[in-house]
């Protein structure tokens, strides 16, 4: 497997793991939750840069039902992840200790709402790409069996 593909897969796995680990706020505590969120956000930006061809192809070609669904899920995921990052920075008390901006409770609720939708959308996103992921893993491990 080319190094670029291996690198992209590693970024995706790490980003997904950190996103899920960030959901364990009561276990990790505030400081670790914020650092995990910053790392996951940075990996999301890197993921977007590495997959920038998808953005450039948005207005090209024909749209089948599957492509429409994939595009909607991806754009919702971009919106939710951006909301998580922005609201996380605004409500941060450790890494970005700003004064409360506007209605702090609303921002916290938006952050929680975005986090729950992130879980749903990331599961759908991974599910829609599962054949590709499984193929990459089979190729990387040399497995010939079909999952």
DSSP file (Angstrom, degrees, kcal/mol; ACC not computed):
  #  RESIDUE AA STRUCTURE BP1 BP2  ACC     N-H-->O    O-->H-N    N-H-->O    O-->H-N    TCO  KAPPA ALPHA  PHI   PSI    X-CA   Y-CA   Z-CA
    1    1 A X              0   0    0      0, 0.0     5,-0.0     0, 0.0   135,-0.0   0.000 360.0 360.0 360.0 134.2    0.0    0.0    0.0
    2    2 A X     >  -     0   0    0      1,-0.1     4,-2.2     4,-0.1     3,-0.3  -0.241 360.0-119.5 -59.6 149.5    1.4    3.4   -0.9
    3    3 A X  H  > S+     0   0    0      1,-0.2     4,-2.7     2,-0.2     5,-0.2   0.842 112.6  57.7 -60.7 -34.3    2.7    5.5    2.1
    4    4 A X  H  > S+     0   0    0      2,-0.2     4,-2.5     1,-0.2    -1,-0.2   0.907 107.9  46.1 -64.7 -41.0    0.1    8.3    1.3
    5    5 A X  H  > S+     0   0    0     -3,-0.3     4,-2.5     2,-0.2    -2,-0.2   0.910 113.4  49.1 -67.1 -42.6   -2.8    5.8    1.6
    6    6 A X  H  X S+     0   0    0     -4,-2.2     4,-2.4     2,-0.2    -2,-0.2   0.908 111.9  49.5 -61.5 -42.5   -1.3    4.4    4.8
    7    7 A X  H  X S+     0   0    0     -4,-2.7     4,-2.5     2,-0.2    -2,-0.2   0.924 111.2  48.6 -63.2 -45.7   -0.8    7.9    6.2
    8    8 A X  H  X S+     0   0    0     -4,-2.5     4,-2.5     1,-0.2    -2,-0.2   0.902 112.0  49.2 -62.8 -41.4   -4.4    8.9    5.4
    9    9 A X  H  X S+     0   0    0     -4,-2.5     4,-2.5     2,-0.2    -1,-0.2   0.907 111.0  49.8 -64.7 -41.3   -5.8    5.7    7.0
   10   10 A X  H  X S+     0   0    0     -4,-2.4     4,-2.6     2,-0.2     5,-0.2   0.913 111.2  49.2 -63.3 -43.1   -3.7    6.3   10.1
   11   11 A X  H  X S+     0   0    0     -4,-2.5     4,-2.9     2,-0.2     5,-0.2   0.930 112.1  49.1 -60.8 -45.6   -5.0    9.9   10.3
   12   12 A X  H  X S+     0   0    0     -4,-2.5     4,-2.4     2,-0.2    -2,-0.2   0.912 113.0  46.1 -62.1 -44.2   -8.6    8.7    9.9
   13   13 A X  H  X S+     0   0    0     -4,-2.5     4,-2.6     2,-0.2    -1,-0.2   0.923 115.3  46.2 -65.4 -44.2   -8.3    6.0   12.6
   14   14 A X  H  X S+     0   0    0     -4,-2.6     4,-2.7     2,-0.2     5,-0.2   0.918 113.0  49.8 -64.3 -43.8   -6.6    8.4   15.0
   15   15 A X  H  X S+     0   0    0     -4,-2.9     4,-2.4    -5,-0.2    -2,-0.2   0.917 113.1  46.4 -61.7 -44.6   -9.1   11.2   14.4
   16   16 A X  H  X S+     0   0    0     -4,-2.4     4,-2.2    -5,-0.2     5,-0.2   0.924 113.2  49.3 -65.0 -44.3  -12.1    8.8   14.9
   17   17 A X  H  X S+     0   0    0     -4,-2.6     4,-2.7     1,-0.2    -2,-0.2   0.915 112.6  46.9 -61.7 -43.7  -10.5    7.3   18.0
   18   18 A X  H  X S+     0   0    0     -4,-2.7     4,-2.4     2,-0.2    -1,-0.2   0.895 109.8  54.3 -65.6 -39.2   -9.9   10.8   19.5
   19   19 A X  H  X S+     0   0    0     -4,-2.4     4,-0.5    -5,-0.2    -1,-0.2   0.908 113.5  41.9 -60.3 -41.7  -13.4   11.9   18.6
   20   20 A X  H >< S+     0   0    0     -4,-2.2     3,-1.0     1,-0.2     4,-0.3   0.894 113.0  52.9 -72.2 -39.7  -14.9    9.0   20.5
   21   21 A X  H >< S+     0   0    0     -4,-2.7     3,-1.8     1,-0.3    -2,-0.2   0.842 100.8  62.1 -64.2 -32.9  -12.4    9.3   23.4
   22   22 A X  H 3< S+     0   0    0     -4,-2.4     3,-0.3     1,-0.3    -1,-0.3   0.763  91.4  67.4 -63.7 -23.8  -13.4   13.0   23.7
   23   23 A X  T << S+     0   0    0     -3,-1.0     2,-0.8    -4,-0.5     3,-0.3   0.649  82.4  77.0 -70.5 -13.4  -17.0   11.8   24.5
   24   24 A X    X>  +     0   0    0     -3,-1.8     4,-2.9    -4,-0.3     3,-1.2  -0.259  55.8 145.9 -90.8  47.4  -15.6   10.3   27.8
   25   25 A X  H 3>  +     0   0    0     -2,-0.8     4,-2.5    -3,-0.3    -1,-0.2   0.858  66.8  54.5 -54.1 -42.3  -15.5   13.8   29.4
   26   26 A X  H 34 S+     0   0    0     -3,-0.3    -1,-0.3     1,-0.2    -2,-0.1   0.768 115.6  40.0 -67.5 -24.0  -16.4   12.5   32.8
   27   27 A X  H <4 S+     0   0    0     -3,-1.2    -2,-0.2     2,-0.1    -1,-0.2   0.879 121.3  39.4 -88.7 -44.5  -13.5   10.1   32.7
   28   28 A X  H  X S-     0   0    0     -4,-2.9     4,-0.6    -7,-0.2    -2,-0.2   0.801 100.9-139.2 -78.8 -29.2  -10.9   12.3   31.0
   29   29 A X  H  X  -     0   0    0     -4,-2.5     4,-2.3    -5,-0.3     5,-0.2  -0.104  32.7 -67.8  84.9 168.5  -11.7   15.5   32.8
   30   30 A X  H  > S+     0   0    0      2,-0.2     4,-2.4     1,-0.2     5,-0.2   0.912 127.5  50.4 -64.6 -47.5  -11.8   19.0   31.4
   31   31 A X  H  > S+     0   0    0      1,-0.2     4,-2.1     2,-0.2    -1,-0.2   0.947 116.2  40.8 -59.3 -51.0   -8.1   19.5   30.6
   32   32 A X  H  X S+     0   0    0     -4,-0.6     4,-3.0     1,-0.2     5,-0.2   0.883 112.2  56.7 -66.2 -37.6   -7.7   16.3   28.7
   33   33 A X  H  X S+     0   0    0     -4,-2.3     4,-2.3     1,-0.2    -1,-0.2   0.917 109.3  46.2 -58.2 -44.1  -11.1   16.7   27.0
   34   34 A X  H  X S+     0   0    0     -4,-2.4     4,-2.3     2,-0.2    -2,-0.2   0.907 113.4  47.8 -68.0 -41.9  -10.0   20.1   25.6
   35   35 A X  H  X S+     0   0    0     -4,-2.1     4,-2.5     2,-0.2    -2,-0.2   0.911 112.7  49.2 -65.0 -41.2   -6.6   18.8   24.5
   36   36 A X  H  X S+     0   0    0     -4,-3.0     4,-2.9     1,-0.2    -2,-0.2   0.912 111.0  50.8 -62.5 -42.2   -8.2   15.7   22.8
   37   37 A X  H  X S+     0   0    0     -4,-2.3     4,-2.5    -5,-0.2    -2,-0.2   0.903 110.1  48.9 -62.5 -42.2  -10.7   18.1   21.1
   38   38 A X  H  X S+     0   0    0     -4,-2.3     4,-2.4     2,-0.2    -2,-0.2   0.927 113.5  47.1 -62.8 -45.1   -7.9   20.3   19.8
   39   39 A X  H  X S+     0   0    0     -4,-2.5     4,-2.3     2,-0.2    -2,-0.2   0.923 113.1  48.1 -63.8 -44.3   -6.0   17.3   18.5
   40   40 A X  H  X S+     0   0    0     -4,-2.9     4,-2.1     1,-0.2    -1,-0.2   0.893 111.8  50.4 -63.8 -39.3   -9.2   15.8   16.9
   41   41 A X  H  X S+     0   0    0     -4,-2.5     4,-2.1     2,-0.2    -2,-0.2   0.910 109.9  49.9 -64.6 -42.2  -10.0   19.2   15.3
   42   42 A X  H  X S+     0   0    0     -4,-2.4     4,-2.3     1,-0.2    -2,-0.2   0.901 111.4  48.9 -63.1 -40.5   -6.4   19.5   13.9
   43   43 A X  H  X S+     0   0    0     -4,-2.3     4,-3.0     2,-0.2    -1,-0.2   0.853 107.8  55.2 -67.6 -33.5   -6.7   16.0   12.5
   44   44 A X  H  X S+     0   0    0     -4,-2.1     4,-2.4     2,-0.2    -2,-0.2   0.914 108.6  47.6 -63.5 -42.3  -10.1   16.9   10.9
   45   45 A X  H  X S+     0   0    0     -4,-2.1     4,-2.3     2,-0.2    -2,-0.2   0.931 113.5  47.7 -63.0 -45.3   -8.5   19.9    9.2
   46   46 A X  H  X S+     0   0    0     -4,-2.3     4,-2.9     2,-0.2    -2,-0.2   0.913 110.8  52.0 -60.8 -43.6   -5.6   17.6    8.0
   47   47 A X  H  X S+     0   0    0     -4,-3.0     4,-1.5     1,-0.2    -2,-0.2   0.907 110.0  49.2 -57.8 -44.0   -8.2   15.0    6.8
   48   48 A X  H  < S+     0   0    0     -4,-2.4    -1,-0.2     2,-0.2    -2,-0.2   0.893 112.1  47.9 -64.8 -40.5  -10.0   17.7    4.9
   49   49 A X  H >< S+     0   0    0     -4,-2.3     3,-1.5     1,-0.2    -2,-0.2   0.929 111.8  49.3 -65.7 -45.0   -6.8   18.9    3.2
   50   50 A X  H 3< S+     0   0    0     -4,-2.9     3,-0.2     1,-0.3    -1,-0.2   0.772 118.5  40.4 -65.8 -25.3   -5.8   15.3    2.3
   51   51 A X  T >X S+     0   0    0     -4,-1.5     3,-1.6    -5,-0.2     4,-0.7  -0.028  75.9 125.9-110.9  28.9   -9.2   14.7    0.8
   52   52 A X  H <>  +     0   0    0     -3,-1.5     4,-1.8     1,-0.3     3,-0.3   0.742  59.4  73.2 -62.9 -23.7   -9.6   18.1   -0.8
   53   53 A X  H 3> S+     0   0    0     -3,-0.2     4,-1.4     1,-0.2    -1,-0.3   0.838  90.8  60.0 -59.2 -31.0  -10.3   16.5   -4.2
   54   54 A X  H <4 S+     0   0    0     -3,-1.6     4,-0.3     1,-0.2     3,-0.3   0.925 104.3  48.5 -62.2 -43.6  -13.7   15.6   -2.8
   55   55 A X  H >< S+     0   0    0     -4,-0.7     3,-1.1    -3,-0.3     4,-0.3   0.904 111.1  50.3 -62.4 -41.1  -14.5   19.3   -2.3
   56   56 A X  H 3< S+     0   0    0     -4,-1.8     3,-0.4     1,-0.2    -1,-0.2   0.729 108.5  53.3 -70.9 -21.2  -13.4   20.2   -5.8
   57   57 A X  T >< S+     0   0    0     -4,-1.4     3,-1.8    -3,-0.3    -1,-0.2   0.420  77.8 101.2 -93.0   2.6  -15.5   17.5   -7.3
   58   58 A X  T <  S+     0   0    0     -3,-1.1    -1,-0.2    -4,-0.3    -2,-0.1   0.851  89.4  36.4 -55.6 -38.2  -18.8   18.6   -5.6
   59   59 A X  T 3  S+     0   0    0     -3,-0.4     2,-0.4    -4,-0.3    -1,-0.3   0.136 104.2  89.1-105.2  20.1  -20.1   20.3   -8.7
   60   60 A X  S <  S+     0   0    0     -3,-1.8    -3,-0.0     2,-0.1     0, 0.0  -0.895  77.3   4.4-117.0 147.2  -18.8   17.9  -11.2
   61   61 A X  S    S-     0   0    0     -2,-0.4     2,-0.2     2,-0.1     0, 0.0  -0.040  92.2 -49.0  80.2 179.4  -20.4   14.7  -12.6
   62   62 A X        -     0   0    0      1,-0.0     2,-0.7     0, 0.0    -2,-0.1  -0.601  47.9-130.0 -91.6 151.6  -23.8   13.2  -12.1
   63   63 A X        -     0   0    0     -2,-0.2     2,-0.1     4,-0.1    -2,-0.1  -0.897  21.5-171.7-108.8 111.0  -25.4   12.6   -8.8
   64   64 A X     >  -     0   0    0     -2,-0.7     4,-2.4     1,-0.1     5,-0.2  -0.397  44.2 -98.3 -83.3 172.5  -26.8    9.2   -8.0
   65   65 A X  H  > S+     0   0    0      1,-0.2     4,-2.6     2,-0.2     5,-0.2   0.922 126.1  50.8 -58.7 -43.9  -28.8    8.6   -4.9
   66   66 A X  H  > S+     0   0    0      1,-0.2     4,-2.7     2,-0.2    -1,-0.2   0.899 110.2  48.8 -62.5 -41.3  -25.7    7.2   -3.1
   67   67 A X  H  > S+     0   0    0      2,-0.2     4,-2.5     1,-0.2    -1,-0.2   0.892 111.3  50.1 -66.9 -38.8  -23.6   10.2   -4.1
   68   68 A X  H  X S+     0   0    0     -4,-2.4     4,-2.6     2,-0.2    -2,-0.2   0.945 113.0  46.4 -61.9 -47.6  -26.3   12.6   -2.9
   69   69 A X  H  X S+     0   0    0     -4,-2.6     4,-2.6     1,-0.2    -2,-0.2   0.919 113.2  49.0 -61.1 -44.9  -26.6   10.8    0.5
   70   70 A X  H  X S+     0   0    0     -4,-2.7     4,-2.6     1,-0.2    -1,-0.2   0.905 112.2  48.8 -61.1 -43.0  -22.8   10.7    0.8
   71   71 A X  H  X S+     0   0    0     -4,-2.5     4,-2.7     2,-0.2     5,-0.2   0.910 111.7  48.6 -65.0 -43.4  -22.5   14.4    0.1
   72   72 A X  H  X S+     0   0    0     -4,-2.6     4,-2.5     2,-0.2     5,-0.2   0.937 113.2  47.3 -62.8 -46.7  -25.3   15.3    2.6
   73   73 A X  H  X S+     0   0    0     -4,-2.6     4,-2.4    -5,-0.2    -2,-0.2   0.927 113.9  48.0 -60.9 -45.2  -23.6   13.2    5.3
   74   74 A X  H  X S+     0   0    0     -4,-2.6     4,-2.3     2,-0.2    -2,-0.2   0.920 112.8  47.0 -63.5 -44.3  -20.2   14.7    4.6
   75   75 A X  H  X S+     0   0    0     -4,-2.7     4,-2.3     2,-0.2    -1,-0.2   0.887 112.9  49.3 -67.1 -38.0  -21.5   18.3    4.6
   76   76 A X  H  X S+     0   0    0     -4,-2.5     4,-2.9    -5,-0.2    -1,-0.2   0.894 110.2  52.0 -64.3 -39.1  -23.4   17.7    7.8
   77   77 A X  H  X S+     0   0    0     -4,-2.4     4,-2.6    -5,-0.2     5,-0.2   0.890 108.8  49.9 -65.0 -39.4  -20.3   16.2    9.3
   78   78 A X  H  X S+     0   0    0     -4,-2.3     4,-2.4     2,-0.2    -2,-0.2   0.930 113.5  46.7 -62.1 -45.0  -18.3   19.3    8.3
   79   79 A X  H  X S+     0   0    0     -4,-2.3     4,-2.2     2,-0.2    -2,-0.2   0.922 115.0  45.4 -63.9 -45.0  -20.9   21.5    9.9
   80   80 A X  H  X S+     0   0    0     -4,-2.9     4,-2.5     2,-0.2    -2,-0.2   0.911 114.2  48.0 -66.8 -43.1  -21.1   19.5   13.1
   81   81 A X  H  X S+     0   0    0     -4,-2.6     4,-2.4     2,-0.2    -1,-0.2   0.893 112.3  49.4 -66.7 -39.1  -17.4   19.2   13.5
   82   82 A X  H  X S+     0   0    0     -4,-2.4     4,-2.7    -5,-0.2     5,-0.2   0.897 111.0  50.2 -64.6 -39.9  -16.9   22.9   12.9
   83   83 A X  H  X S+     0   0    0     -4,-2.2     4,-2.8     2,-0.2     5,-0.4   0.907 109.9  51.2 -63.5 -42.4  -19.6   23.6   15.5
   84   84 A X  H  X S+     0   0    0     -4,-2.5     4,-2.2     2,-0.2    -2,-0.2   0.939 113.4  44.1 -59.4 -47.6  -17.9   21.3   17.9
   85   85 A X  H  X S+     0   0    0     -4,-2.4     4,-2.1     2,-0.2    -2,-0.2   0.943 117.4  43.8 -64.7 -48.2  -14.5   23.1   17.4
   86   86 A X  H  X S+     0   0    0     -4,-2.7     4,-2.1     1,-0.2    -2,-0.2   0.935 117.8  43.5 -65.5 -46.7  -15.9   26.6   17.6
   87   87 A X  H  X S+     0   0    0     -4,-2.8     4,-2.0    -5,-0.2    -1,-0.2   0.867 111.2  56.4 -68.3 -34.1  -18.2   26.0   20.5
   88   88 A X  H  X S+     0   0    0     -4,-2.2     4,-0.7    -5,-0.4    -1,-0.2   0.908 108.5  46.5 -61.9 -42.1  -15.5   24.1   22.3
   89   89 A X  H >< S+     0   0    0     -4,-2.1     3,-0.6     1,-0.2     9,-0.3   0.913 112.1  51.5 -65.0 -42.1  -13.1   27.1   22.0
   90   90 A X  H 3< S+     0   0    0     -4,-2.1    11,-0.3     1,-0.2    -2,-0.2   0.825 116.6  38.2 -66.8 -31.8  -15.9   29.5   23.2
   91   91 A X  H 3< S+     0   0    0     -4,-2.0    -1,-0.2    -5,-0.1    -2,-0.2   0.438  86.9 127.3 -99.7   1.2  -16.7   27.4   26.3
   92   92 A X    <<  +     0   0    0     -4,-0.7     6,-0.5    -3,-0.6    -3,-0.1  -0.287  30.2 176.5 -59.1 137.0  -13.1   26.4   27.1
   93   93 A X  S    S+     0   0    0      4,-0.1     4,-0.2   -63,-0.1    -1,-0.1   0.447  77.8  37.7-115.7  -6.8  -12.0   27.1   30.7
   94   94 A X  S    S+     0   0    0    -64,-0.1     3,-0.4     2,-0.1   -63,-0.1   0.828 125.2  22.9-109.4 -59.6   -8.5   25.6   30.4
   95   95 A X  S    S+     0   0    0      1,-0.2     2,-0.2   -64,-0.1    -6,-0.1   0.822 136.9  24.9 -84.7 -32.9   -6.9   26.2   27.1
   96   96 A X  S    S-     0   0    0     -7,-0.1     2,-2.7     2,-0.1    -1,-0.2  -0.619  72.3-175.8-130.1  72.0   -8.8   29.3   25.9
   97   97 A X        +     0   0    0     -3,-0.4    -4,-0.1    -2,-0.2     2,-0.1  -0.364  21.7 161.6 -76.5  71.2  -10.0   31.0   29.1
   98   98 A X        -     0   0    0     -2,-2.7     2,-0.1    -6,-0.5     3,-0.1  -0.347  47.8 -94.2 -78.5 165.2  -12.1   33.7   27.5
   99   99 A X        -     0   0    0      1,-0.1    -1,-0.1    -2,-0.1     2,-0.0  -0.489  62.5 -78.2 -68.7 152.8  -14.7   35.7   29.2
  100  100 A X        -     0   0    0     -2,-0.1     2,-0.6     1,-0.1    -1,-0.1  -0.341  48.3-148.3 -55.3 129.6  -18.2   34.3   28.7
  101  101 A X        -     0   0    0    -11,-0.3     6,-0.2    -3,-0.1    -1,-0.1  -0.912  53.3 -47.4-106.0 116.1  -19.3   35.3   25.2
  102  102 A X  S    S-     0   0    0     -2,-0.6     2,-1.1     1,-0.1     3,-0.1  -0.321 121.1  -0.9  64.9-142.2  -23.1   35.7   25.0
  103  103 A X     >  -     0   0    0      1,-0.2     4,-1.8     2,-0.1     3,-0.3  -0.729  63.9-169.5 -87.5  98.8  -25.2   33.0   26.4
  104  104 A X  H  > S+     0   0    0     -2,-1.1     4,-2.3     1,-0.2    -1,-0.2   0.841  85.2  55.0 -58.0 -37.5  -22.8   30.4   27.8
  105  105 A X  H  > S+     0   0    0      1,-0.2     4,-2.5     2,-0.2    -1,-0.2   0.900 106.0  51.8 -66.1 -39.5  -25.5   27.8   28.4
  106  106 A X  H  > S+     0   0    0     -3,-0.3     4,-2.5     2,-0.2    -1,-0.2   0.913 110.1  49.1 -61.5 -42.2  -26.7   28.1   24.8
  107  107 A X  H  X S+     0   0    0     -4,-1.8     4,-2.3     2,-0.2    -2,-0.2   0.907 111.0  49.9 -65.8 -41.0  -23.1   27.5   23.6
  108  108 A X  H  X S+     0   0    0     -4,-2.3     4,-2.4     2,-0.2    -2,-0.2   0.909 111.8  48.2 -62.4 -42.1  -22.7   24.5   25.9
  109  109 A X  H  X S+     0   0    0     -4,-2.5     4,-2.9     2,-0.2    -2,-0.2   0.896 110.9  50.6 -65.4 -39.8  -26.0   23.0   24.6
  110  110 A X  H  X S+     0   0    0     -4,-2.5     4,-2.5     2,-0.2    -2,-0.2   0.891 110.4  50.9 -63.7 -38.5  -24.9   23.6   21.0
  111  111 A X  H  X S+     0   0    0     -4,-2.3     4,-2.1     2,-0.2    -2,-0.2   0.930 113.2  44.0 -64.3 -46.3  -21.6   21.8   21.8
  112  112 A X  H  X S+     0   0    0     -4,-2.4     4,-2.2     2,-0.2    -2,-0.2   0.918 113.6  51.0 -64.9 -43.7  -23.5   18.8   23.4
  113  113 A X  H  X S+     0   0    0     -4,-2.9     4,-2.0     1,-0.2    -2,-0.2   0.925 111.8  47.2 -59.2 -46.0  -26.0   18.7   20.5
  114  114 A X  H  X S+     0   0    0     -4,-2.5     4,-2.2     1,-0.2    -1,-0.2   0.862 109.1  55.5 -64.4 -36.3  -23.2   18.7   17.9
  115  115 A X  H  X S+     0   0    0     -4,-2.1     4,-1.8     2,-0.2    -2,-0.2   0.915 108.3  46.8 -64.5 -43.1  -21.3   16.0   19.8
  116  116 A X  H  X S+     0   0    0     -4,-2.2     4,-1.6     1,-0.2    -1,-0.2   0.910 114.0  47.4 -66.1 -41.0  -24.3   13.6   19.7
  117  117 A X  H  X S+     0   0    0     -4,-2.0     4,-3.0     1,-0.2     5,-0.3   0.833 106.0  60.2 -68.6 -31.1  -24.9   14.3   16.0
  118  118 A X  H  X S+     0   0    0     -4,-2.2     4,-3.0     2,-0.2     5,-0.3   0.934 103.8  50.6 -58.8 -45.8  -21.1   13.8   15.5
  119  119 A X  H  X S+     0   0    0     -4,-1.8     4,-1.6     2,-0.2    -2,-0.2   0.925 114.0  43.6 -58.4 -46.1  -21.5   10.2   16.8
  120  120 A X  H  X S+     0   0    0     -4,-1.6     4,-2.1     1,-0.2    -2,-0.2   0.950 117.4  44.3 -65.2 -49.5  -24.4    9.5   14.5
  121  121 A X  H  X S+     0   0    0     -4,-3.0     4,-3.0     1,-0.2    -2,-0.2   0.858 111.0  52.5 -68.5 -35.9  -22.9   11.0   11.4
  122  122 A X  H  X S+     0   0    0     -4,-3.0     4,-2.6    -5,-0.3    -1,-0.2   0.881 109.4  51.0 -68.7 -34.7  -19.4    9.5   11.9
  123  123 A X  H  X S+     0   0    0     -4,-1.6     4,-2.4    -5,-0.3    -2,-0.2   0.923 113.5  44.2 -64.6 -43.8  -21.0    6.1   12.2
  124  124 A X  H  X S+     0   0    0     -4,-2.1     4,-2.5     2,-0.2    -2,-0.2   0.917 113.4  51.7 -65.5 -43.2  -22.9    6.7    9.0
  125  125 A X  H  X S+     0   0    0     -4,-3.0     4,-1.1     2,-0.2    -2,-0.2   0.929 112.9  44.1 -59.7 -47.6  -19.8    8.1    7.3
  126  126 A X  H >< S+     0   0    0     -4,-2.6     3,-0.5     1,-0.2     4,-0.2   0.916 112.9  52.7 -64.3 -42.6  -17.7    5.1    8.3
  127  127 A X  H >< S+     0   0    0     -4,-2.4     3,-1.0     1,-0.2     4,-0.3   0.888 107.3  51.3 -60.3 -39.8  -20.5    2.7    7.2
  128  128 A X  H 3< S+     0   0    0     -4,-2.5    -1,-0.2     1,-0.2    -2,-0.2   0.736 117.4  39.8 -70.7 -21.5  -20.8    4.3    3.8
  129  129 A X  T <X S+     0   0    0     -4,-1.1     4,-2.5    -3,-0.5    -1,-0.2   0.247  83.8 110.4-106.4  11.1  -17.0    3.9    3.3
  130  130 A X  H <> S+     0   0    0     -3,-1.0     4,-3.3    -4,-0.2     5,-0.3   0.874  74.2  52.1 -60.4 -42.5  -16.8    0.5    4.9
  131  131 A X  H  > S+     0   0    0     -4,-0.3     4,-2.3     1,-0.2    -1,-0.2   0.914 112.7  46.4 -60.9 -41.5  -16.0   -1.5    1.7
  132  132 A X  H  > S+     0   0    0     -3,-0.2     4,-2.2     2,-0.2    -2,-0.2   0.922 114.3  47.5 -65.6 -44.3  -13.2    0.9    0.9
  133  133 A X  H  X S+     0   0    0     -4,-2.5     4,-2.5     2,-0.2    -2,-0.2   0.939 113.2  47.9 -62.2 -47.6  -11.8    0.7    4.5
  134  134 A X  H  X S+     0   0    0     -4,-3.3     4,-2.8     1,-0.2    -1,-0.2   0.893 111.1  51.7 -62.0 -39.9  -12.0   -3.1    4.5
  135  135 A X  H  X S+     0   0    0     -4,-2.3     4,-2.4    -5,-0.3    -1,-0.2   0.898 110.1  48.6 -62.9 -40.9  -10.3   -3.3    1.1
  136  136 A X  H  X S+     0   0    0     -4,-2.2     4,-2.4     2,-0.2    -2,-0.2   0.903 113.1  47.1 -66.0 -40.9   -7.5   -1.0    2.3
  137  137 A X  H  X S+     0   0    0     -4,-2.5     4,-2.3     2,-0.2     6,-0.3   0.916 112.2  50.0 -67.3 -42.4   -7.0   -3.1    5.5
  138  138 A X  H  X>S+     0   0    0     -4,-2.8     5,-1.4     1,-0.2     4,-1.3   0.920 113.1  47.0 -59.8 -43.5   -7.1   -6.4    3.5
  139  139 A X  H  <5S+     0   0    0     -4,-2.4    -2,-0.2     1,-0.2    -1,-0.2   0.897 112.7  49.0 -65.3 -40.4   -4.5   -5.0    1.1
  140  140 A X  H  <5S+     0   0    0     -4,-2.4    -1,-0.2     1,-0.2    -2,-0.2   0.858 118.1  39.3 -67.7 -35.4   -2.3   -3.7    4.0
  141  141 A X  H  <5S-     0   0    0     -4,-2.3    -1,-0.2    -5,-0.1    -2,-0.2   0.558 107.4-121.6 -92.7  -8.8   -2.5   -7.1    5.8
  142  142 A X  T  <5 +     0   0    0     -4,-1.3     2,-0.3     1,-0.3    -3,-0.2   0.623  58.0 153.8  79.2  11.5   -2.2   -9.2    2.7
  143  143 A X      < -     0   0    0     -5,-1.4    -1,-0.3    -6,-0.3    -2,-0.1  -0.570  29.0-171.7 -77.1 134.9   -5.5  -10.9    3.5
  144  144 A X        +     0   0    0     -2,-0.3    -1,-0.1    -3,-0.1    -5,-0.1   0.568  51.8 106.9-100.1 -12.6   -7.3  -12.3    0.5
  145  145 A X        -     0   0    0     -7,-0.1     2,-0.4     1,-0.1    -2,-0.0  -0.282  69.5-124.2 -67.8 152.2  -10.6  -13.2    2.3
  146  146 A X              0   0    0      1,-0.1    -1,-0.1    -8,-0.0    -2,-0.1  -0.824 360.0 360.0 -98.4 136.2  -13.7  -11.1    1.8
  147  147 A X              0   0    0     -2,-0.4    -1,-0.1   -16,-0.1    -2,-0.0   0.458 360.0 360.0 -88.4 360.0  -15.3   -9.6    4.9
